[in-house]
Amino acid sequence: MRITDIKTFLVDATPPGGWGGGGRNWLFVKVETDEGISGLGEASGWPRVIETAIQDLRTILLGQDPTRIEFLWQKMLLGMMGHGMTGVVGAGAMTGIEMALWDILGKKLGVPVVDLLGGMCRERVRVYAHASEPEAALRYVEQGYTALKCGGLRQPVRTVQRLRDALPDDIDLCIDVHGPPWFTVPDAIRVGQELEEFDLLFFEDPVPPENLDALAKVAESLSLPVAAGERSCTIYGCRELIEREIVDVLQPDMGRVGGISQMKKIAAMAEAHHIMMAPHDGSNGPVCEAAAVHVMASIPNFLILEHRANDVPWRYEVVTELPVIDGHIEVPRRPGLGVELNEEVARAHPGVPNVATITERNAATMYVEPRARRKRLFER
């Protein structure tokens, strides 16, 4: 079997109301072979740029055996030697292609990808939805979700308290404050300490991810689990977070981590340090979700998977649906990843240019007077 072509589909997946003030794209990757078997992958992070990187890597993959997955990953890594080997663009490009190679291998052998990864530790994967208001949270609970994440950038303590007061005690809550640049270490520590009484599943990205020493200071000062890692790529980018045991919950993004093999290797590294896995999936499409389900089903240290419950209405028209039942996704048992791309639907939603996501409102929040900002952070 040989690779004959690599095609990309840039799809506008901007939900109603925009996406953080801008546009949102999915990038699907289709690897074709001379035996008529094709594989499907997806890359996230910076899709329009990654699409160009994939087409550049295409030239060194044509004619190669797609079942030699690790060999081709190393070949792509060396192919980017002069361009920054583990950044989001390179890792995202490798992710989309490598994911499709696993899909091909599974289809060729007639088995689901999870079986190639060692088999299932669990038959279904727990997911959480997003809600920052009690009304929305209660609707998701009625649908069967047992865990929710809120975004508490401006009033984290008040947001969590309102949700906790409104929800049944057995519903798990977590919060993402998105590591804003104006969130100082003392701010993050105090917020975290005030959140400890709510017994959160995790406190995500309490400070910007660029400074691991700052994140370590926050984690050392708190008794609630700290989560981070969505912007880290490959085993090399996640190594220090794991080896220094800075986080309790690791959140690599399935669309830019470097591929299925990289996610599996990272999970094994984390397992050795008793760190749980809860992959980021916030801006990804359904192919990344399917890949994450396969990997997370195969590992012992899985905690929970992010799920975009309120997405574009045609999310499962462009790709085969993996339904959420009682807050879980069952592991697909079809060969490969178990999902297929509807190219006609993909072409009906062509990709959109990047739009600045820092609105005047967001920028103003960054520079609000410290005293006023701190008062708002800790308001109940």
C-alpha positions in Angstrom: 0.0 0.0 0.0 1.3 3.5 -0.9 0.1 7.1 -0.3 -1.2 8.6 -3.5 -2.5 12.0 -2.3 -3.2 14.1 0.8 -6.2 16.5 0.6 -7.4 19.1 3.0 -10.8 20.6 3.7 -10.9 24.0 5.5 -14.4 24.3 7.0 -16.0 27.4 8.6 -17.4 26.2 11.9 -18.1 29.5 13.5 -21.1 29.0 15.8 -23.9 31.6 16.0 -22.7 34.7 17.7 -19.1 34.3 16.6 -16.1 32.6 18.2 -14.4 34.6 20.9 -15.0 37.7 18.7 -13.6 36.1 15.5 -13.9 33.1 13.2 -13.4 29.4 13.8 -12.2 26.8 11.2 -11.9 23.1 11.2 -9.2 21.5 9.1 -9.9 17.9 7.9 -7.2 15.9 6.3 -7.8 13.0 3.9 -4.9 10.6 3.0 -5.6 8.5 0.0 -3.9 5.2 -1.0 -3.4 3.1 -4.1 -5.6 0.3 -2.5 -8.6 2.6 -2.4 -8.5 2.9 1.4 -8.5 6.5 2.7 -7.9 7.8 6.2 -9.4 10.8 7.9 -7.7 13.2 10.3 -8.1 16.7 11.7 -5.7 19.4 12.8 -6.4 22.4 15.0 -4.5 25.4 16.4 -4.1 27.6 13.4 -6.0 25.8 10.6 -5.3 28.1 7.7 -1.6 28.1 8.3 -1.5 24.4 9.1 -3.2 23.7 5.8 -0.2 25.1 4.0 2.2 23.1 6.2 0.3 19.9 5.4 0.7 20.5 1.7 4.4 21.1 2.2 4.8 17.8 4.0 2.7 16.0 1.4 5.7 16.0 -1.0 7.8 13.8 1.4 5.0 11.4 2.0 3.7 10.6 -1.5 4.7 7.0 -2.4 5.3 6.0 1.3 3.7 3.0 3.1 1.0 4.6 5.3 1.1 1.8 7.8 4.6 2.7 8.9 3.2 5.4 11.2 6.1 6.0 13.6 8.6 6.1 10.8 6.5 8.6 8.8 6.1 10.8 12.0 9.8 10.9 12.4 10.2 11.6 8.7 7.8 14.6 9.1 9.6 15.8 12.2 13.0 15.8 10.4 11.3 17.5 7.4 10.5 20.5 9.6 14.0 20.7 11.2 14.6 24.2 9.9 11.2 25.5 10.7 10.6 24.9 14.4 10.1 21.2 15.1 7.5 21.1 17.9 5.5 24.4 17.5 1.7 24.4 17.0 1.9 24.7 13.2 4.3 21.7 12.8 2.6 19.6 15.4 -0.8 20.4 14.1 0.2 19.4 10.6 1.7 16.1 11.8 -1.4 15.5 13.9 -3.8 15.7 11.0 -1.8 13.4 8.8 -0.8 10.9 11.5 -4.4 10.6 12.7 -5.4 9.7 9.1 -2.6 7.0 9.0 -4.1 5.3 12.1 -7.5 5.4 10.4 -6.0 3.7 7.3 -4.3 1.0 9.4 -7.5 0.2 11.3 -9.5 0.0 8.1 -6.8 -2.2 6.4 -6.8 -4.6 9.4 -10.6 -4.4 9.9 -10.3 -3.2 13.6 -11.0 0.0 15.5 -8.0 2.2 16.4 -8.5 1.5 20.1 -7.7 -2.2 19.5 -4.4 -1.2 17.9 -3.6 0.9 21.0 -3.9 -2.1 23.4 -7.6 -2.5 23.6 -10.3 -0.9 25.8 -9.8 0.0 29.4 -13.4 1.3 29.2 -16.2 0.9 26.7 -17.3 4.5 27.0 -15.6 7.8 27.7 -17.1 10.4 30.1 -17.4 13.9 28.7 -18.4 17.3 30.1 -20.3 20.2 28.6 -19.9 24.0 29.1 -22.2 26.2 31.1 -21.6 29.4 33.1 -25.2 30.1 34.0 -27.5 27.9 36.1 -30.2 27.7 33.5 -28.0 26.3 30.8 -26.3 24.0 33.4 -29.6 22.5 34.5 -30.5 21.8 30.9 -27.3 19.8 30.4 -27.9 17.9 33.6 -31.4 17.0 32.3 -29.7 15.7 29.1 -27.6 13.3 31.2 -24.3 15.2 31.7 -22.7 14.5 35.0 -19.9 17.1 34.7 -19.8 20.7 33.6 -17.1 23.3 33.0 -17.7 27.1 33.4 -15.6 30.0 32.1 -15.0 32.3 35.0 -12.6 34.9 33.6 -14.3 37.9 35.2 -16.1 36.6 38.3 -14.8 33.1 38.9 -15.8 32.6 42.5 -19.3 34.0 42.0 -19.8 31.9 38.9 -18.9 28.6 40.6 -20.9 29.4 43.7 -24.1 30.1 41.6 -23.7 26.9 39.7 -22.9 24.9 42.9 -26.0 26.3 44.6 -28.2 25.4 41.6 -27.0 21.9 40.7 -27.3 18.5 42.4 -24.4 17.6 44.7 -23.3 14.7 42.5 -22.6 16.9 39.5 -18.9 17.6 39.0 -17.8 21.1 38.3 -14.6 22.6 36.9 -13.5 26.1 35.9 -11.3 27.5 33.2 -10.0 31.0 33.7 -7.9 30.8 30.4 -4.6 32.0 31.8 -5.2 35.7 31.1 -2.0 37.9 31.1 -3.4 40.1 33.8 -4.0 37.2 36.2 -1.1 37.4 38.5 0.2 34.6 40.7 -1.3 36.1 43.9 -4.6 36.6 42.1 -4.6 32.9 41.0 -3.7 31.6 44.4 -6.4 33.6 46.1 -9.0 32.7 43.6 -8.0 29.0 43.9 -8.1 29.1 47.7 -11.6 30.6 47.6 -12.7 27.9 45.2 -11.4 25.1 47.4 -14.7 24.8 49.3 -16.5 23.8 46.1 -14.6 20.5 45.6 -13.9 21.2 41.9 -12.8 18.5 39.5 -10.0 20.9 38.4 -9.0 24.6 38.2 -7.8 25.1 34.6 -5.0 27.5 33.4 -4.9 29.7 36.5 -2.0 31.7 35.0 -0.6 32.1 31.5 1.2 28.9 30.3 4.4 30.5 29.2 5.9 30.5 32.7 5.9 27.1 34.3 7.5 28.4 37.5 4.5 30.7 38.0 2.1 27.8 37.4 4.1 25.7 39.9 3.8 28.4 42.6 0.1 28.4 42.2 -0.3 24.7 42.2 1.9 24.3 45.3 -0.3 26.8 47.2 -3.6 25.0 46.5 -5.4 21.9 47.7 -7.6 21.6 44.6 -6.5 19.9 41.4 -4.8 22.2 38.9 -5.0 21.5 35.1 -3.1 22.8 32.1 -1.4 21.8 28.9 -3.8 22.6 26.1 -1.2 24.7 24.3 1.6 22.1 24.8 2.6 20.0 21.8 4.3 16.6 21.6 6.1 14.7 24.3 8.8 17.4 24.3 6.3 20.2 25.1 4.6 18.2 27.8 7.7 16.7 29.4 8.4 19.4 32.0 4.8 19.7 33.1 4.8 16.0 33.8 8.3 15.5 35.2 8.0 18.4 37.6 4.5 17.2 38.6 3.3 20.8 38.2 -0.3 19.7 37.3 -2.7 17.1 38.6 -4.6 17.0 35.3 -3.0 17.2 31.9 -4.9 18.6 29.0 -3.2 18.2 25.6 -5.3 19.1 22.6 -6.0 16.1 20.3 -5.8 18.4 17.3 -2.3 19.8 17.8 -0.6 17.4 20.2 1.3 15.7 17.4 -0.9 12.8 16.7 -2.5 9.7 18.3 0.9 8.1 19.1 2.1 11.3 20.8 -1.1 11.5 22.9 -0.6 7.8 23.9 3.0 8.4 24.8 2.2 11.5 26.9 -0.5 9.6 28.7 2.0 6.9 29.6 4.5 9.5 30.9 1.7 11.1 32.9 0.6 7.7 34.3 4.1 7.2 35.8 3.6 10.5 37.8 0.0 9.8 38.8 -1.3 12.6 36.6 -4.8 12.2 35.1 -5.6 13.0 31.4 -8.4 15.3 30.4 -7.8 16.4 26.8 -8.7 19.8 25.6 -11.2 19.7 22.7 -12.7 23.2 22.9 -12.3 24.4 19.3 -11.9 21.0 17.6 -14.3 19.2 15.3 -15.7 15.7 15.5 -12.7 13.9 14.0 -10.5 15.1 16.8 -13.1 14.0 19.2 -13.3 10.5 17.7 -9.5 10.2 17.9 -9.5 11.4 21.5 -12.2 8.8 22.4 -10.1 6.0 21.0 -6.9 7.0 22.9 -8.7 7.8 26.2 -10.5 4.5 26.1 -7.1 2.7 25.9 -5.4 4.3 28.9 -5.8 3.7 32.7 -5.3 7.4 33.8 -8.2 9.0 32.0 -10.3 11.5 33.9 -12.7 13.2 31.4 -12.9 14.6 27.9 -14.1 18.1 26.8 -17.1 18.1 24.5 -18.6 21.0 22.5 -22.3 20.2 23.2 -23.5 23.6 21.9 -21.9 23.6 18.4 -22.8 24.4 14.9 -26.0 22.5 14.1 -24.4 20.6 11.2 -21.5 19.2 13.3 -22.6 15.7 12.8 -23.7 16.2 9.2 -20.1 16.9 8.0 -18.8 13.9 10.0 -20.4 10.7 11.3 -22.0 11.3 14.7 -20.7 9.9 18.0 -23.7 10.5 20.2 -23.5 11.5 23.8 -25.6 9.2 26.0 -25.8 9.9 29.8 -22.8 12.1 29.6 -20.6 9.5 27.8 -19.5 8.6 24.3 -19.3 5.0 23.4 -16.1 3.9 21.8 -16.7 3.2 18.1 -16.3 -0.4 17.0 -16.2 0.3 13.3 -12.7 -0.2 11.6 -10.4 2.8 11.9 -11.6 5.9 13.8 -15.2 4.9 13.0 -16.2 8.3 11.4 -16.4 9.4 7.8 -16.3 12.8 6.1 -19.2 14.1 4.0 -17.2 16.2 1.5 -20.3 17.8 0.1 -21.2 19.3 3.5 -17.6 20.3 4.1 -17.4 22.2 0.8 -20.7 23.9 1.6 -19.0 25.7 4.5 -15.7 27.0 3.1 -13.1 28.3 5.6 -13.1 32.0 6.7 -10.2 34.4 7.2 -8.9 35.0 10.7 -10.6 37.7 12.7 -9.0 39.4 15.6 -10.3 37.8 18.8 -9.1 40.6 21.2 -12.1 42.9 21.2 -12.1 46.4 22.7 -14.0 44.9 25.7 -11.5 42.2 26.2 -8.6 44.6 25.9 -10.2 46.9 28.4 -10.5 44.1 30.8 -6.8 43.5 30.6 -6.0 47.0 31.7 -8.6 47.7 34.3 -7.3 49.2 37.6 -5.9 46.4 39.8 -8.1 47.2 42.8 -11.3 47.2 40.8 -10.3 44.0 39.0 -9.5 42.2 42.2 -12.8 43.3 43.8 -14.6 41.8 40.8 -12.6 38.5 40.9 -13.5 37.7 44.5 -17.1 39.0 44.4 -19.7 36.4 45.6 
